[in-house]
Amino acid sequence: MFEEQNSGAKTEQKLEQKKAIRGDDTKPVHEWTPERVAELTKLWASGLSASEIGRRLGVTKNSVVGKVRRLNLAMRRQPTTPKPQRKIVTLDSLKANMCSWPEGEPGKEDFRFCGVPAEPGKPYCTDHCAIAYVPNTKKKQSAAA
């Protein structure tokens, strides 16, 4: 019980020290006053990051994000960049230096080949060679024995 009273007194003492440092008896800086909420809303609408808004308001990024969510302000997402459309490579247009990895179901309308430049001396690109050519570990094991 003594510890509880003592810790409460310490907390009160720390608050008084903070007030003395600030030089006023105003509310703590981390409270969301109507003025700060208005500033947050304005900064959020201007497109600043949560980190930058936090620096300007003297709060953490997480505090900004939490308040934005509670205010139901529009959440911002990173814009997705569309994948560049690759040229459809059919059997008729496949060349010797192109990856011949099949994509899709043969006989279906969307069947095609990878078509990116192939590895020298191989029928596939680097990514598809990694799938197609699995190293033989049995030879290595028998050589070691």
C-alpha positions as CSV (number, residue, x, y, z in Angstrom):
1,M,0.0,0.0,0.0
2,F,2.9,2.3,0.8
3,E,4.4,1.6,-2.6
4,E,1.1,2.6,-4.3
5,Q,1.0,5.9,-2.5
6,N,4.7,6.5,-3.1
7,S,4.4,5.7,-6.9
8,G,1.4,8.1,-7.1
9,A,3.4,10.8,-5.4
10,K,6.3,10.2,-7.8
11,T,4.0,10.5,-10.8
12,E,2.5,13.7,-9.5
13,Q,6.0,15.0,-8.9
14,K,7.0,14.2,-12.5
15,L,4.0,16.0,-13.9
16,E,4.9,19.1,-11.8
17,Q,8.4,19.0,-13.2
18,K,7.1,18.8,-16.7
19,K,4.8,21.8,-16.1
20,A,7.8,23.7,-14.7
21,I,9.9,22.9,-17.7
22,R,7.1,24.0,-20.1
23,G,6.5,27.1,-18.0
24,D,2.8,26.8,-17.9
25,D,-0.2,24.9,-16.5
26,T,-1.7,24.1,-19.8
27,K,-2.8,20.6,-20.8
28,P,-0.1,18.2,-21.9
29,V,1.1,18.5,-25.4
30,H,-0.1,15.1,-26.4
31,E,-3.7,15.8,-25.9
32,W,-5.9,16.2,-29.0
33,T,-7.5,19.6,-28.5
34,P,-9.9,20.9,-31.2
35,E,-7.2,23.1,-32.5
36,R,-4.8,20.2,-32.9
37,V,-7.4,18.0,-34.5
38,A,-8.1,20.8,-37.0
39,E,-4.4,21.1,-37.7
40,L,-4.1,17.3,-38.1
41,T,-7.0,17.3,-40.5
42,K,-5.5,20.1,-42.6
43,L,-2.0,18.5,-42.7
44,W,-3.5,15.0,-43.5
45,A,-5.5,16.5,-46.4
46,S,-2.4,18.2,-47.7
47,G,-0.8,14.8,-48.2
48,L,1.9,14.9,-45.6
49,S,3.1,11.5,-44.2
50,A,2.0,10.5,-40.8
51,S,5.6,10.8,-39.6
52,E,5.9,14.3,-40.8
53,I,2.6,15.3,-39.3
54,G,3.7,13.7,-36.0
55,R,7.0,15.8,-36.1
56,R,5.0,19.0,-36.7
57,L,2.5,18.3,-33.9
58,G,5.0,16.8,-31.5
59,V,3.4,13.3,-31.3
60,T,4.3,9.9,-32.7
61,K,3.4,8.6,-36.1
62,N,1.3,5.9,-34.5
63,S,-0.6,8.6,-32.6
64,V,-1.3,10.4,-35.8
65,V,-2.5,7.2,-37.5
66,G,-4.7,6.2,-34.6
67,K,-6.4,9.6,-34.5
68,V,-6.9,9.6,-38.3
69,R,-8.6,6.3,-38.0
70,R,-10.8,7.5,-35.1
71,L,-11.7,10.6,-37.1
72,N,-12.6,8.3,-40.1
73,L,-10.4,10.5,-42.4
74,A,-9.7,8.9,-45.7
75,M,-6.9,6.4,-45.4
76,R,-4.2,6.8,-48.0
77,R,-2.6,3.9,-49.7
78,Q,0.5,3.7,-51.9
79,P,-0.7,3.9,-55.5
80,T,-0.3,0.6,-57.2
81,T,1.8,0.7,-60.4
82,P,0.2,-1.4,-63.1
83,K,2.4,-4.2,-64.4
84,P,3.6,-3.5,-67.9
85,Q,1.7,-5.6,-70.4
86,R,4.0,-8.0,-72.1
87,K,3.5,-8.9,-75.7
88,I,1.6,-12.1,-76.1
89,V,4.1,-14.6,-77.5
90,T,2.4,-17.5,-79.4
91,L,4.1,-20.5,-81.0
92,D,4.1,-18.6,-84.3
93,S,5.9,-15.6,-82.9
94,L,8.4,-17.5,-80.6
95,K,12.0,-17.1,-81.7
96,A,15.1,-19.1,-80.8
97,N,16.5,-16.5,-78.4
98,M,13.2,-16.2,-76.5
99,C,12.1,-18.1,-73.3
100,S,9.8,-21.0,-74.4
101,W,8.3,-21.6,-71.0
102,P,4.6,-22.3,-71.5
103,E,2.1,-20.2,-69.6
104,G,-1.6,-21.3,-69.4
105,E,-3.4,-24.3,-70.6
106,P,-2.5,-25.6,-74.1
107,G,-5.4,-25.4,-76.5
108,K,-7.0,-22.5,-74.5
109,E,-7.3,-19.0,-75.9
110,D,-4.9,-17.4,-73.4
111,F,-2.1,-20.0,-73.9
112,R,1.3,-18.3,-74.5
113,F,5.0,-18.5,-73.9
114,C,7.1,-16.4,-71.5
115,G,9.0,-14.7,-74.4
116,V,11.6,-12.8,-72.4
117,P,15.3,-13.2,-73.6
118,A,16.5,-16.7,-73.0
119,E,19.8,-17.7,-71.3
120,P,22.5,-18.4,-73.8
121,G,22.4,-22.1,-74.9
122,K,19.1,-22.6,-72.9
123,P,15.5,-22.5,-74.0
124,Y,14.4,-20.6,-70.9
125,C,15.0,-17.2,-69.2
126,T,16.9,-17.1,-65.9
127,D,13.8,-17.4,-63.7
128,H,12.4,-20.4,-65.6
129,C,15.9,-22.1,-65.8
130,A,15.9,-22.0,-62.0
131,I,12.6,-24.0,-62.0
132,A,13.4,-26.3,-64.9
133,Y,17.0,-27.3,-64.0
134,V,17.2,-28.8,-60.6
135,P,20.8,-29.6,-59.5
136,N,21.4,-33.3,-59.2
137,T,22.4,-33.9,-55.6
138,K,22.8,-37.7,-56.0
139,K,25.9,-37.4,-58.1
140,K,27.4,-35.1,-55.5
141,Q,26.6,-37.5,-52.7
142,S,28.0,-40.6,-54.5
143,A,31.2,-38.7,-55.4
144,A,31.7,-37.7,-51.7
145,A,31.2,-41.4,-50.5
